[in-house]
């Protein structure tokens, strides 16, 4: 069974996936030149990607190159073939990548303006979000971390629903109980986000085993960062999945940082892919900034998980282009130059757009029209969401107990008295 990887000279030029019995197919995509030319200067690469005069940072890029040496990897099979993707699907994928990028930019600004209290962006990881979602089916349950809002967006969660959740109004399907950007949707088979690191990973394995017992033609997928692999839940989940042969995809977004902790301070292994192999899980490392690579890898992993009833681990190498959350200032532990280089020279959205233009499926007029439309849609969703009243106070105490215990009744009474006594401390559109 073959997986596809891009001929990238950047993130992937020192990387050859450790596949065990799996093969790899290399394919030129996203406007990146031949894999055999990967040692060409970075300045030439930046020029090709339209990065202008942005200089290449040294510390983080060099560390990743040294940490994932090609000579440490197993030999791979090269194949000129690639994923069969239609112009309709490719354009739709790009549209949603641009939508996610626009939503993140404007919602981030809304948080900085004090209109919402918290936000998490997926800047630099748009390809991972949208391309992986495009390779899945709605029957495949998703167990996200908190940087996969694009997966939910692809599945049909509207911009208005995102805004309702972030503002915690009465139309929020989480009833205002969750932190902003902690989405969940039964309709879209997307389990609710929890801030606790990697707790969703064993949940995904359990769900996959349930699918297997019920003979359902689907698999589960769970997303997590490199920091999540430093938890006990990750290791327990991989072992459980391998032993029970559960149809689950473990998708690691190795973006280099667990909040402020770089991967070099987390482990000395050759990334995450070797950990899957250690547990007997077929594992693959891909270029996380290449939408086609992600799409093909997830599609193939899904087929393997379902047909062979076994787990697969995907390690996608990328870079977190934004702060960890709006509560973080990443310039305190990494240089602004490094961040800018990755955001400009390695932007997966721009990279995919260049490939579309090369194929003749996209142009500057379509780009201008799309960006203007998306901005209007997101701004409108925010304007509507912040005018909707908050959920009633009673919703805080429901949906847990069939018959609420006396202590909850006491807490509700105390809260209502406090609101009545200090009305100015609560939103004007707050109903009791």
C-alpha positions in Angstrom: 0.0 0.0 0.0 1.5 3.3 -1.0 1.3 6.7 0.6 1.9 10.0 -1.2 4.3 12.7 -0.2 5.2 15.9 -1.9 8.5 16.7 -3.5 9.2 19.4 -1.0 12.6 21.0 -0.6 11.7 22.6 2.7 10.0 20.8 5.6 10.5 17.4 3.8 13.9 17.7 2.2 15.6 15.8 5.0 12.7 13.5 5.7 12.0 10.1 4.4 9.1 8.3 6.2 9.7 5.2 8.3 7.0 3.0 6.9 7.9 -0.6 7.8 6.0 -2.5 5.2 4.5 0.6 3.7 5.8 2.3 0.6 5.9 6.0 -0.3 5.0 7.8 -3.6 6.6 11.1 -4.3 4.8 13.6 -6.5 5.4 17.2 -7.5 2.7 19.5 -6.2 1.8 22.9 -4.9 4.3 24.7 -7.1 7.4 23.1 -5.5 10.2 22.0 -7.8 11.6 18.5 -8.2 12.6 16.6 -5.1 16.0 16.0 -6.6 16.7 19.7 -6.4 15.9 20.0 -2.7 19.4 21.3 -1.9 18.8 24.5 -3.8 19.3 27.6 -1.7 16.5 28.6 0.7 16.7 32.2 -0.8 15.7 30.7 -4.2 12.9 28.8 -2.5 11.5 31.9 -0.8 11.6 33.7 -4.1 9.6 31.0 -5.7 7.0 31.1 -2.9 6.6 34.8 -3.1 8.2 35.5 0.2 9.9 38.7 -0.8 12.9 39.7 1.3 12.0 37.5 4.2 15.2 35.9 5.6 15.4 32.3 6.7 15.7 31.9 10.4 18.3 29.5 11.6 17.7 28.0 15.0 14.4 26.2 14.6 14.8 25.2 11.0 18.3 23.8 11.5 17.2 21.9 14.6 14.4 20.1 12.7 16.8 19.3 9.9 19.3 17.8 12.3 16.7 16.0 14.3 15.1 14.3 11.3 18.1 13.2 9.2 17.3 11.5 5.9 20.1 9.0 6.5 18.3 7.8 9.7 15.3 6.9 7.7 14.4 3.8 5.7 14.7 3.8 2.0 11.5 4.7 0.2 9.9 3.7 -3.1 9.4 6.6 -5.5 6.5 6.7 -7.8 5.5 9.4 -10.3 1.9 8.9 -9.5 -0.1 11.1 -7.1 -3.6 11.5 -5.8 -6.4 11.7 -8.3 -8.1 14.9 -7.3 -10.6 16.8 -9.5 -10.6 20.5 -10.1 -13.9 20.8 -8.2 -12.5 19.1 -5.1 -9.2 21.0 -5.2 -11.0 24.4 -5.5 -13.4 23.4 -2.7 -10.4 22.5 -0.5 -8.7 25.8 -1.2 -11.9 27.7 -0.5 -12.2 26.1 2.9 -8.6 26.7 3.7 -9.0 30.4 2.9 -12.2 30.4 4.9 -10.4 28.9 7.9 -7.6 31.4 7.5 -10.0 34.3 7.3 -12.1 33.1 10.3 -9.0 32.8 12.4 -7.7 36.2 11.5 -10.9 38.0 12.3 -11.9 36.0 15.4 -8.4 36.6 16.7 -8.8 40.3 16.2 -12.2 40.1 17.9 -10.6 38.6 21.0 -8.0 41.4 21.0 -10.8 43.9 20.9 -12.4 42.3 24.0 -15.4 41.0 22.2 -14.7 37.4 23.0 -12.6 36.1 25.9 -10.4 33.5 24.2 -9.5 32.0 20.9 -7.2 29.4 19.3 -6.0 29.7 15.7 -4.8 27.1 13.2 -2.4 29.5 11.4 0.1 27.5 9.4 -1.9 24.3 9.8 -4.8 24.9 7.4 -3.7 22.1 5.0 -3.8 19.6 7.9 -7.3 20.7 8.8 -9.0 20.8 5.5 -7.1 18.2 3.5 -7.5 15.6 6.2 -11.2 16.3 6.6 -11.7 16.0 2.8 -10.3 12.5 2.9 -12.7 11.4 5.6 -16.4 10.5 5.6 -19.1 11.9 7.9 -19.5 8.4 9.4 -15.9 8.7 10.8 -16.1 10.1 14.3 -13.5 12.9 15.0 -11.8 13.4 18.3 -10.1 16.7 18.1 -7.6 18.5 20.2 -8.4 22.2 19.8 -6.6 23.3 16.6 -8.9 21.4 14.2 -11.8 23.8 13.7 -11.2 23.4 10.0 -12.3 19.8 10.1 -15.6 20.8 11.6 -15.9 23.7 9.1 -15.4 21.2 6.2 -18.2 19.0 7.7 -20.7 21.8 7.5 -20.5 23.7 10.8 -21.4 27.2 9.6 -19.5 30.5 10.3 -22.6 31.6 12.3 -22.4 28.5 14.5 -18.7 29.1 15.1 -19.5 32.7 16.1 -22.4 31.6 18.3 -20.1 29.3 20.2 -17.3 31.8 20.7 -19.8 34.4 22.0 -21.6 31.8 24.1 -25.0 33.0 23.2 -28.3 31.1 23.4 -27.9 29.7 19.9 -24.6 28.0 20.9 -25.2 24.3 20.7 -22.9 23.9 23.8 -25.3 26.3 25.6 -22.5 28.6 26.6 -20.9 26.1 28.9 -17.7 25.6 26.9 -14.7 28.0 26.5 -14.6 29.8 23.2 -13.2 27.7 20.4 -14.1 24.5 22.2 -16.6 23.2 19.7 -18.6 20.1 19.5 -21.4 18.8 17.2 -23.3 15.5 17.3 -24.7 16.3 13.8 -21.2 16.5 12.4 -19.8 13.5 14.4 -17.3 15.9 16.0 -16.7 15.2 19.7 -16.5 18.2 21.9 -13.1 19.8 22.5 -11.5 19.4 25.9 -8.5 21.5 26.9 -6.9 18.6 28.8 -4.0 17.3 26.7 -4.5 14.0 24.8 -7.5 12.8 26.8 -9.3 12.4 23.4 -6.7 9.9 22.1 -7.9 6.8 24.1 -11.5 7.9 23.5 -10.9 7.6 19.8 -9.5 4.1 20.2 -12.6 3.1 22.2 -14.9 4.4 19.6 -12.9 2.6 16.9 -13.2 -0.6 18.7 -16.9 -0.1 19.0 -17.1 0.5 15.2 -15.2 -2.8 14.8 -17.6 -4.7 17.0 -20.6 -3.3 15.3 -19.1 -4.0 11.9 -19.5 -0.5 10.7 -17.6 0.5 7.6 -15.9 3.5 9.2 -12.9 4.5 11.3 -12.3 7.1 14.0 -9.6 9.7 13.9 -8.0 11.7 16.7 -5.8 14.8 16.3 -3.1 15.9 18.8 0.1 17.9 18.9 3.6 16.8 19.6 3.1 17.7 23.2 0.3 15.2 23.4 2.7 12.4 22.7 4.4 13.1 26.0 1.4 12.0 27.9 0.5 8.6 29.3 -2.8 8.6 27.4 -1.0 8.7 24.1 1.0 5.6 24.9 -1.8 3.7 26.4 -4.0 4.5 23.4 -1.4 3.3 20.9 -0.9 0.0 22.7 -4.6 -0.6 23.1 -5.3 0.1 19.5 -2.4 -2.1 18.3 -3.4 -5.1 20.5 -7.1 -4.8 19.8 -6.6 -4.0 16.1 -8.9 -1.0 16.3 -9.6 1.0 13.0 -8.3 4.4 14.2 -6.1 7.0 12.7 -3.7 8.8 15.1 -2.9 12.2 13.5 -0.1 14.0 15.1 0.4 17.6 14.2 4.1 18.0 15.0 4.3 21.7 14.8 7.4 22.0 16.9 6.0 23.5 20.0 4.0 22.3 23.0 3.0 25.8 24.1 6.5 27.1 24.9 8.3 23.8 25.0 10.2 22.9 21.8 10.2 19.3 20.7 13.9 19.1 21.5 13.0 19.5 25.2 10.3 16.8 25.0 12.1 13.8 23.5 15.2 12.5 21.8 13.5 10.0 19.5 13.3 10.5 15.7 10.0 12.4 16.0 6.7 10.7 16.6 6.6 8.2 13.8 9.0 5.8 15.5 6.7 5.6 18.5 3.9 4.2 16.5 6.3 1.6 15.1 7.4 0.6 18.6 3.8 -0.3 19.4 3.3 -2.2 16.1 1.3 0.6 14.5 1.9 1.3 10.8 3.2 4.9 10.8 4.0 7.5 8.2 5.6 10.9 8.2 4.3 13.5 5.8 4.8 17.2 4.8 2.1 18.9 6.9 2.2 22.0 4.8 1.2 20.1 1.6 -2.5 19.7 1.1 -2.2 17.0 -1.5 0.2 15.0 0.7 -2.2 15.2 3.6 -5.2 14.3 1.6 -3.6 11.2 0.0 -2.1 10.0 3.3 -5.3 10.2 5.2 -7.3 8.7 2.4 -4.9 5.7 2.3 -4.8 5.5 6.0 -8.6 5.4 6.2 -8.7 2.6 3.6 -6.1 0.6 5.5 -7.8 1.1 8.9 -11.2 -0.1 7.6 -10.2 -2.9 5.2 -7.4 -4.3 7.4 -9.0 -3.4 10.8 -5.8 -1.9 12.2 -4.6 1.5 13.5 -2.4 3.9 11.5 -0.3 6.8 12.8 0.4 9.9 10.7 3.0 12.4 11.8 2.6 15.7 9.9 5.5 18.0 10.1 4.4 21.6 10.2 4.9 24.8 12.2 2.5 26.6 14.5 2.4 30.0 12.8 0.4 31.7 15.6 0.5 32.0 19.4 -0.5 28.9 21.2 -3.7 30.7 22.2 -4.7 34.3 22.7 -3.4 33.8 26.3 0.1 33.2 25.0 2.9 35.5 23.6 5.1 33.2 21.6 7.7 35.9 20.9 8.9 35.4 24.5 10.3 32.0 23.5 10.9 32.1 19.7 12.0 34.9 17.4 9.6 37.0 15.4 11.9 36.4 12.4 11.4 32.6 12.7 7.6 33.0 13.0 7.5 35.4 10.0 9.6 33.1 7.8 7.3 30.1 8.4 4.1 32.2 8.0 5.3 33.7 4.7 7.6 31.3 3.0 5.9 28.1 4.2 2.2 29.2 4.2 0.2 26.1 3.2 -2.7 28.2 1.8 -0.4 30.2 -0.5 1.4 27.0 -1.5 -1.8 25.2 -2.5 -3.1 28.3 -4.3 0.1 28.4 -6.5 -0.5 24.8 -7.4 -4.1 25.5 -8.4 -3.0 28.5 -10.5 -0.4 26.2 -12.2 -3.2 23.7 -13.0 -5.3 26.5 -14.5 -8.0 26.1 -11.9 -7.6 29.5 -10.1 -6.7 33.1 -10.8 -6.3 36.5 -9.2 -9.8 37.6 -10.0 -11.2 34.5 -8.2 -8.9 35.1 -5.3 -10.0 38.7 -4.9 -13.7 37.8 -5.1 -13.3 35.0 -2.6 -11.4 36.9 0.0 -13.8 39.8 -0.1 -16.8 37.5 0.3 -15.3 35.5 3.1 -14.4 38.6 5.1 -18.0 39.9 4.8 -19.4 36.5 5.9 -17.2 36.3 9.0 -17.8 39.9 10.0 -21.5 39.4 9.6 -21.5 36.3 11.7 -19.8 38.1 14.5 -22.2 41.0 14.3 -25.2 38.7 14.6 -23.7 36.5 17.3 -22.9 39.4 19.7 -26.4 40.7 19.5 -28.0 37.4 20.6 -28.8 37.1 24.3 -27.0 34.7 26.5 -28.4 31.3 27.5 -30.6 31.3 30.6 -28.9 30.7 33.9 -30.9 27.5 34.4 -28.9 25.9 31.6 -25.9 25.8 33.8 -27.6 23.3 36.0 -29.2 21.0 33.5 -28.2 18.0 31.4 -26.2 16.3 34.1 -28.6 14.8 36.6 -32.0 13.4 35.9 -33.1 14.9 39.2 -30.7 17.7 40.3 -29.5 17.2 43.9 -30.2 19.7 46.6 -26.8 21.3 46.6 -27.3 22.3 42.9 -30.6 23.9 43.8 -28.9 25.8 46.5 -26.2 27.0 44.1 -28.7 28.1 41.5 -30.7 30.1 44.1 -27.5 31.8 45.3 -26.4 32.6 41.8 -29.8 34.2 40.9 -29.7 36.3 44.1 -26.2 37.4 43.2 -27.3 38.4 39.7 -30.2 40.4 41.1 -28.0 42.1 43.6 -25.2 43.0 41.2 -26.9 43.4 37.7 -24.1 45.6 36.3 -21.6 42.8 36.7 -23.5 40.7 34.1 -24.1 41.2 30.4 -27.2 43.3 29.6 -28.5 40.5 27.3 -28.3 38.0 30.1 -31.6 36.2 31.0 -32.4 34.5 34.3 
